[in-house]
């Protein structure tokens, strides 16, 4: 009998609560390796709500589901399908996972209403079981409904309460019922109740996650808040543990003679790129960039591949990394450790004496890195012409820096967008507390590695284009006209000029940044230019990258931490016939869905990284309430000023109501708050002093008071105020 979900459902339907795993194997005539598949199917079917497992470890079919249910869409799976669960589920069994499909009628309605269902949506669905799966056909999209929130269980004199972890939340909730197993400081999912008692907001706890009494509270909250998958299923770990270094074959070249080295941050755990360079007879440079061959281990549609695609990318938090691949791969077998043989996909690029690319070729091979250097070590070795390395490594360092000097000429002609803003690093001690916050030093070694990686990415994009092989590109569109208009308005206030009507180019923006530097406005103008940019995404079509000023660009150099790069590796393997593990028809058919999915996972990773850093910094500043800090205004809104502290990079808010008794008007064009009675002005980019008055580590929120005097300005005319603004101004005057 063929082993499938349907055959299992048929067996347990005929003999409910009679067969356990072993007896089902006999009934279905499952032998050998298929026993593992049976165990996995049974586990998945229990998890997805198709089967119920008794205390005696026997199985029975879940009671039939209603024909129509309201489904909350939670995620997109590895096949690009939307996955949801019933909004209301009162049975003792786990809520089933439902594959949500948009029917033709719902698509037509969505087109008219300009709204389709997606992650976070609610939909009325017709429920069917197809091929052993529960499928919900969308009948109608519904409103957002009660939203699920993350909070921490706390207590005060009146009993239990829930403190939301989102800094936008303005309320504390009282749980209707606290589960018996709940403990103080547990992280919980909850939903606000529609009924409240007087002014007390009630909430229902839907799930207890884990205790936040550990030191890594900021990390735990940020990962769960942004729905980032944590860890790996057992079958993924088992597959990773069984992998070994591939042997040299017809499709591999022995590259162990190359003087390759890795250059990474001092706290790097995985090394996925190695470089070397040597001069050519013609005065140019022969450059090699070797990248970890993740495709040799992670094959399409394998458990490892499914888990990697679901995660989309690694998430780098101040105290840890949530990796895209299990550590046995990311930190060991795929990591280009010094003096150890590793599989790689490499590109050999020839440059002329002006740093312009002449040719490139791709190959697959076995390499061995000669040394692992930090950026500082590489910089020091180059400057002093020696280091604590072998003569071969020191020679390689000298060559790659000389090659970069040549490539830099071509880079300057290309004129990529050149925004240099300080980047801060949060240092965490062994107890999980912030020990210090430092500004990351920026060396030529950083720029060198970046340029080598960009050149490798360009070569990959051009190679796939020449071979007409479908894959993913890295798309960064030019700034939108409205964003440029806002930037031009702001710059005019500073005495700088940008014509919003003209086509934006990196050359024009770079010239603007240079002028700003001479006027001491480098950081504020740099932030304004950065905020005017479109967000970079992945795309199934070949398109350009505005910021790098390149017409064809992809990501090739980080397959350990980016699923996009693994897709590109497989495409190159297919393009150059480098093995049997290249792109498959199935993978190519869903490139568009994959591009959208990993663009979303990249955004959620960035949000989680930012939020974790905010929480750690708020914890660091928690005992510094009352102190005054140097800061800069980095955002202006109707309700207040967003500021960034110079020393720590902490972001906080100065509420408008704390600026004075008069009403402050938000002038969007000038990016300023202006006093309606006095004309006192606080504008974007200005340096100020601010006193910390409130720190909330759970949310990462920081509230400040202004300590600097405002700039003088003209008093706004009342007729320019909106009616609601005028009413507020009048009420404040009457209070005086």
N, C-alpha and C positions, 0 to 999 in steps of 0.2 A: 504494500500500500504506500502511495506517495505521501511523504511527510510534508504537511502544510498546516496552516492555521485552521483551514476548513476541516481537514481530517481529524485534527485534535478536537475541534468543536463538536463534530459528529459523534466521536467516541464518548466524550463526557456528557453529551446530551442523552445518549442511550443508557449510560451507567453513571449517573451523578453520584458524587461522594463515595465512589467505589475504588477508583484507580489512583494510585500515586504515580510518581515519576517512573519507577521501574516497571510497574504493571502496564502503564501506558506504552512503554517501549516494547514490551512483549506483544501487546495487542496490535500495535502499529508496525510490528516487525522491524523495529529500528535497531541497527547494529553498528558496532565500531564507532567511527568518528561522528556519525549522525546522532549519537546519543547526546553529544555536546550541543548540537543544533537543537535537539528536542528540549533540553534544559533551558536554552536561551529563549526559544519560542514560548515555553510555558512561563518563564519569568516575565517576558515582555507582555504576554496576554494578561497576566495578573496585574502588572503595573498599569496597563492600558484599560483595565476594567472589563475585559472580555471574560475572564475566569475568576473564580473565588477559590482560594486555597484554605482548606480547613486546618484545625489544630493537628489532625492526624496526617497532614500533608497530602490529602486527597484533593481532587479538583472537581468543580462543578461549574456549569455555565451561569453567568450573571443573568439575573432576571431580565426579561425583555425590556428594552428602553421604550419610552413614549415615542409616538410617531413624530411629534414636533417638540422641540426644546429650544430654550434660549441658551446660546453658546457664547462664552467669553473666549476670544482668540488670544492665546498667550505667546505663541512663538511660530517660527518657520523652521521646518525640519530640514534634514540634509538633502532632500529631494525637491525643496522649494515649495512644499505643501504647507498650508496654514494648519496649525494644531491648536485645538481648544478643548475646554472642558465645560460641562453643564454649569450654568451660573448658580443653580440651586441643586444640591446633592445631599439628601438626608439619610442615605443608606450607610450602613457600617462599612461596606466595602469601599476600596479606593475609587474616586471618581474616574470614569473612563476618559481616555484621550480620544478625541474625535478629529478626523481629517475634514477640514472645512473646504468645500468647493463652491465656487460661484457659478450658478447655472446661467444659461443664456438670458433668461428673463431678468435675473438680478443684475447682469452686466448691462442690459439695455436700460434698466431703471437707474443704475449707477451712473451711466453716461449722461442721462438727463439731469440727474441730481448732482453730478460732479462729485460723487462720493462712493468709494468702494470700501469693502471691508479690508482690514489689515490688523496687524498686531495691536492689541488694546481695544479693538472694536467688539461690540456685542451684536449678535445677529440671531434672528429667528430662523431655525433650520429644520428641514425635514430629515429625519434620522433613518438611515438604512445600513444594513450589514452587507458589505460587498467583499468577496474573497477574504473573509475572516477579519476584515477591518470595519470599524465604525465610521461611516461617512455622513457628514452633515451638509445637505444641499441648502445654500442660502436662499431663504424666501424673502427676507426683508432685513435691512440694516436697522438697528435700534440705536437709541441714544446711549450715552456713555455709561449710565447706571451708577450704582455705588462703586467707587474706586477702591482698589486694594492699596493699603499703605503699610509702610514699615515703621515699627516703633519699638520702644524699650519699656518693659514693665518696671514701674517704680512704685514706691509707697510714700504716703505722707500721713498726717494725723487722721485723715478721713478715709484711709484705706488705699486700695490699688488705683493706679492711674497709668495711662499710656502716653509717653512722650514721643511724638513723631520725630523721625530722624531727618526729614526734609526741611531745609531752612525756610522754604516758602510757607510751611504750615504755621498758622498763627494760634493754634488751639492745643490744649491738652485734653485727652479723652478719659472717660471713666468706663472700664470694661463692664458690660452687662453681666458676664460670668467669666471667672478666671478658672481655667482647667486645673484639676488637682495636682498635676505634675509640674505646673508652672512655678518658677522661682524668680526671686528678685533679680533684676537686670537681664532677664531673658529677652532676646530679640524675637519679635512676633510680627506676623502679618495680621492686619485688622481692617475692618470696614466700618466706616462711620454709620451709625444707626440713624434711621429716619425719625425716630422718636427721641426726644430729649426730656430731661427732668428739670424744669425751670431753666436756669442758665447753664446747667451741666450737660456737656456733650457726651453722648453715649456711643460706645463702639462694641463690635463683636469680634473677638479673637478668632481667626480662622486657622492659624497654624503657629506653633512654637518652633523656632528655628534652632537656636543654641544660645548659650550664655555669652554675655559680652564682658564677663569679669576678667577675661584674658587681656593681655596688653594690646592685642591687635584689633581692638574694637573698630577703629576707623576702616581697616581693611575689610573686616567681616561685613560691616554695614554697606560699604561701597560696592562690594561684589554682589550682595543680595539685592540691593536697591536697584541696580542696573541689569538684573537678570543675567548675570554672567555665569555660565556653567562652571562648576567647581569640581576639580578632580576628573577621574576617568572611570568608565565601567570596567568590570573585571576582564571582559573579553578583549578590551583594548590593551590593558596592561599585559595580559597573557601573550597577545600578538607581539607587543614590543619586546618582551623579555625573550622571545624565541628568535629574534632577528640576529644576524651575524654580518660582518663585513663581506660584501660581494667580492668574488675572485676576479682577477684580470680576465677579460674575454675579448672577443673580436671587436666589440663595441667600446672597449676601454683602452686607454693609453697610460703607460707608466709615466707619471709626472713627478716622481719622487726626486728627480735630479734638479728640479726647479728650486730656487732659493726663496721659497714663499714664507711670509711671516704674517701674523695676525696683529692688528692694532685695535684695541677696544677700551671702553671705560674700565677703571680699576676694579669695579664691583661686578663686571660682566660674568655671567655663569655659562653662557653659550657663545661659541665663536663660529659664525657661519660664513665668514669671508676672509680670504687670505690674498695677499698681493705681493708682487715683485716687479722690478723693472730693470732693464739694461739698455745701454746706448746702442744705436745701430750705426753701421758704417756711414750712412748718409747724414748723420747728425741728429737723427730723430730718436724715438724711444720705442722699445719693444716691451709692452706691458702685459702681464698676466693677472687676471682676477679669477680666483678659484672659489667656488661656492659649494657648500655642503650639499651632497646629492641626496636630498630627502626623498626624492621620487624613487630611489632604489629600495626604500624601506616602506614607504606609504603608497600603496597601490590603489588605483581608483576603486571606490565602493567597498573597500575593506573596512573592518571596524575602526582601524586607525584613521582612515580617510574620512569616514563619517563623523568621527569625533572632532577631527581637525576642522572640517568644514563648518560644523555646528559652532565651534568657538570662533572661527574666522581669523583670529590673531591672538598673540599672547598679550596679557595685560600686566603692565609694569607699575607696581605700587611701591611706596617708599620703603616698605619692609620685606617685600616678597614679590614673586612673579607667579601669576596664574598662567602656566604655559599652554601653548596650543597643542604641543606634543608631550607625551610622558617624559619625565626627567631622564629615563634610561636612554632616550633618543636625543632630546634637546640639550642635555648637559653632558652626554657621553658619546654614544655611537655616531651621532651626526655632528657633534661639536669638533671643530678642527684643532684639537689639542696638539701641543708641540711634541714632535718626535714620535707621533703615532700615525699609522697608516689610516687614511680616511678616504671614502668615496667622494668624488667631487664632479661637478659640471663646471667646466672652465671656459673662459673666453680669452683669446690671445688677440690683442689690439696693437696695431702699428700706428705710430704718430710721426708726422714729419717734424722738422726743426722748429716750426711755428706752433706746435701743439695741436695741429689739426689731424683728425683721424684719416688714415689712408686705407686701412682694411681691418677686417676682423674675421676670426674663425672660431667655431665652437667645437669642443670635444668633451668626452666623458673619460674620467680616469681615476687613478689612485694616487694620492698625494701624501706628503708628510710635511707639516709646518716646522720650520727651523726654530721659531721662537714665538712666545706670546708676550706682546708689549702693551703697556698702557699708553695713552696719548702723551702723558707727561714723559714717560721713559723714551718714547720715540723722539719727542722734541729735544730732550736733553742730549740724547745720543747724536742727533744731527748737529746741534749747535757746537758740541764739544768734539765732534768727529771721533768719538769713542763711547763706549758704554760697557756695562757688565755683561757683554755678549761675546760671541765668537767673532773672529775677523770677518767671516762670511756674512753674519747678520749685520754687522756695522757697515759693510760695503753695500748691502741691500738697502739699509736705511738712507745712506747718502744718495744712492741712485733714485730711490722713489721720491725723495725731496727735490732732486734736480729735475726729474721727470715732471713733477707737479709744477715747478717753476715754468716749464715750457707749456704745459696744459693750461696754466693760469692765463697765458696770453690769449689763447683761443677762447677761454671762458669770458674774459673781459670784453672781447669783441662780440660774443653772443649776448652779453649783458643780461644775465638773469636778475630777477628782483633781489635787491640786496638790503634786507632789513635785519639789523643787528640789535636784538633786544636781550637784556640779561636773563639768564635761566638759572633758577635756584634748585638746590638739592636739599632734601630733608633727610637728615641722618638719624637713624633709629638705633637705640642701644638694645642690649640683650633682654631687658625687661619690657620692651615695646614702647618706651618713652622717647620723645624727641630729645636728642642730645645737642644738636646744633642745626642751623640752617645756613648754607653757604652758597655763594654765587659760583656757578661752574666756570672754571677757567676755559677760555677759548684759545686753542693753539692752532698753528698752521697744520699740525698733524691731523686735527679734526677736519679741516678744509681739504687736506690731501685725500683722506679716505673718502670723504663725501664726493669729491670730483672723480676719483677712480670708480666709485659705485655708480655715479651718474653715467659715466662713459660706458660701463658694462650694461646698464639698463637701456641706454640708447642702442647699443649694438644688438641686444636681444629684440628690441622693438623692430629695428630695421631688418633683422634676419627673418623674423616671422612675417613681416610685410612682403619681403622679397619672395619668400616661399609660399605666400598666400595661405598661411596656416592660421585658423581661427584661435584666438586667445583673448586675454584681458589687457586693457590699456589703463594707464593712469591719466585721468582727465582732470585738468584744472582750467576752467573757462575764464575768460577775461572778466573783470569786474562789471557788474550790472550798471546800467546808466543811472538808476536812482541812487546807488551807493556812491558812484563818482560825483553825483550832484551834491550829496551830503558832505563828501570829502572836500569838494571845491568851496562850499559855503563856509566850512570850518577853517580852511586854510586862508580864506580871504580875511577872516578876523585876525589872523596872525601876521597879515601882511605878505602872505605867499599866494601865488597864483597857479591855478590849475583850470584849464578849460574843460568843463564837463562835456561839452558838445563834441570834442575831438575824440578820435579812437585812442583808447588807452594803450600805452606801450610800456614795457619795463624800462626802456631808456628814459622816458619822460619822468617816470616815478623815481628812478634812481637819481636823476638830476635834481629833483625836488628834495630828496632826502639829503643830498650833499649840501644844498643851500640851507636846509633846516639845521644841519650840523654846525654850520658857521654862525648861526644865530642862537645856539644853545638850546635848540628845540628838537634835537635828534630823537629823544625817547618819545615825546608826546606825538610828534608827527609820524614816527615809525609805527606807533600803536594805531593811529588813525588810518594810515595806509593799509596796515595789516587787516583791520576790521572792514575795510572796503572790499577785500578780496572775496572771491567765490570760494566755496569749500571744495577741496579736491575729493574726487570719488573714483571708483573703478567703473569701467565701461566695457561692454563687449565689442564696441566699435573702436577703430583706430582714430584717436583724436589727439589734439595737442595739449601741451602743458604750459599755460601762460606764465606762471611764476619762474619756471626754468627757461622760458623762451625756446621751447622745443616743439617741433611739429608732430613728433611721434615718440611716445614715451611709455614705458611699462615698468613694472617692479619685478626684478629678477634676483636680487642679491640677498634676500632674507627669508628663505623658505622654512627655516626653523620656527620663525615667529609670525609669518604672514602667509595665509592660504593662497593669496593671489600669486605669490612668487612660485609656489608649488605648481599651480596651474600653468604658469609660463614655462617652468622647467619641463613639464610633460609635453607641452607644445613644441619645445626645442628638440626634445628626444624624438618626437614624431617627425619633425621637419628634417632632421639630419640623420634619421635612421640609426639612432644610438641605442636601440634596445626595444623590447616588447612592452615596456611599461610607460609608453607615451600616452597622449590624449586619446580618450575613447569617444565613440559616437555619442554615448550617453552624456558624458561630461560636456562635450561641445554643444549638445542640444539645449543644455540648461545654463549656458554662459551668462545670458542676460539675468536670469534669476540669481546666479551665483554672485555676479557683480553687485546687484542691489543688496543682497544679503550681507556680503563682506563689507560693503560701504557702511551698512547699519552697524555691524559688529565693531568696526573701527570707531564710529562715533560713540558707541556706548562705552568702549574701552577708554577713550579720551575723557569722557564724562566721569567714569569711575576713578580714573587716575587723578583728575582734578579735584573731585570731591574728597577722596582719601587724603590728599595733600592738605586741603582746606581744614579737614577735621584734625589732622595731626598738628597743624600750625595753631589752630584754635586751642588745642590742648596745651601746646607749648606756651601760649600767651595767657593761659587761664590765671596764672598767679601774677600777671603784670597789669591787671586792671587798675586804672588810675594813672598809669604812666603816659607820657606824651611822646609821640613818634613822628619822625619825618616821613612824609608821604607825598603822593601825587594823585590828583583827581584823574581817574581812568574811565569814568562813565558818568553821564548826567541824565537823570530822569526826573519826571514830575514829582516823585515821592522822595528823592534824595540824591546824594552824591556817592558814587562808588569810588573808593580810594584803594591804592596799593602802597603798602609800607616799603620804604627804601631798603631797609635792612633784611627783612625776612621774606618780602614778596607777598605777605598776607593781604588778602582782599577783604574789605569791609564796607560798611554803609554808614554814611552820616545822614540821618533822616532830615527832610526839609523842615519839619516842625521844630528841630533843635537849632536851626540857624538864627532864629529871632522871632519876635512876636508878630512881625509883619508877614504877609503872604508872599512866597517866592514863586515867580512865574518861570516855567520851563521854556526857554527859547531854543527850539530844536535847531534852527539854522546856525546860531552862534554856539551851540552846545554849551549852554550856560543856564544857571539859575539866577534870576534877577529879582531883587526886592521890589515889590509893587509900590511901596511908599518912598523908598530912599534911593533906588537904583543900584544898591549894593549888588555886586556881581561875583559869582564863583564860576569859573569856566574850565572846561576840559583841558587836561594837560598841565594845569598849574601846580607848582610845588606848594605844599602846606604843612602845618603841624596839626596833629589830631590826637585827642586823648581817648584811650580805650575805656569804655564805660561798661561793656558787657561782652562776655565770651561764652559761647555755648558749644563745647567740644562735640556733643552728640550730633549736632547739625552742621558744625563748621562755621556757624554764624558769628560775626564780629560787628559790634555797634560802637561807633566813635562819636565824639563831639568835636566840632571845629574849634581850633585854637588860633587860627590866623585871621587877620582882618581881611574883609572882602576888598576887591577892586572897586573903584568909583565908576559910576556909569550914569547915563541919563535915566530919569524916572519914566517908566513905561506909561503910555497914554491909556486911559481907562477904556477907550473905544476899541483898543486892540485886544482887550481881554474877552474871553468867552464868558457867557452869562454865569456859568457855575463858578468860574474863577473869581468874578466880580463879587458874587454872593459871599464866598469864603473870605475875601479881602474885607468886605464890609463887616462881617461877623467879628473878625479879629480886631478891627478898629474899635468896635463897640465894647469889646472885652477890656480894652485899655481904659 
